[in-house]
C-alpha cells in the first residue's frame, strides 16, 4: 500500500536537507539524492519503509511505495514531521 503527503518548506531548503542528513545517520536510513529530491529506505522492527521526495517550490511531496501493513500513513507523516520540523 502506498501513501503520499505534502509538507511545507518552512526554512531554507539546504538547512532542512542538512538536518535531514543528520536524522538519516541517526536512524540508519539509506538515501540517494540531493536537496531537491531523492529516494530513501529505512528498516524498522516490523518491516521496511521505502519512499521518495521531491521539492516543489515551498512544499515537499512525499511518496511511500512500501511500508509495513501495521504502520499507517498518518503515523509515517507524523514521524517525518517530528524529526524534520
C-alpha positions, 0 to 999 in steps of 0.5 A: 500500500502506498501513501503520499503527503505534502509538507511545507518548506518552512526554512531554507531548503539546504538547512532542512536537507542538512538536518535531514542528513543528520536524522538519516545517520541517526536512524540508519536510513539509506538515501540517494539524492540531493536537496531537491529530491531523492529516494530513501529506505529505512528498516524498522522492527516490523518491516521496511519503509521505502519512499521518495521526495521531491521539492516543489517550490515551498512544499515537499511531496512525499511518496511511500511505495512500501511500508509495513501493513501495521504502520499507517500513513498518518503515523509515517507523516507524523514521524517525518514531521517530528524529526524534520520540523 
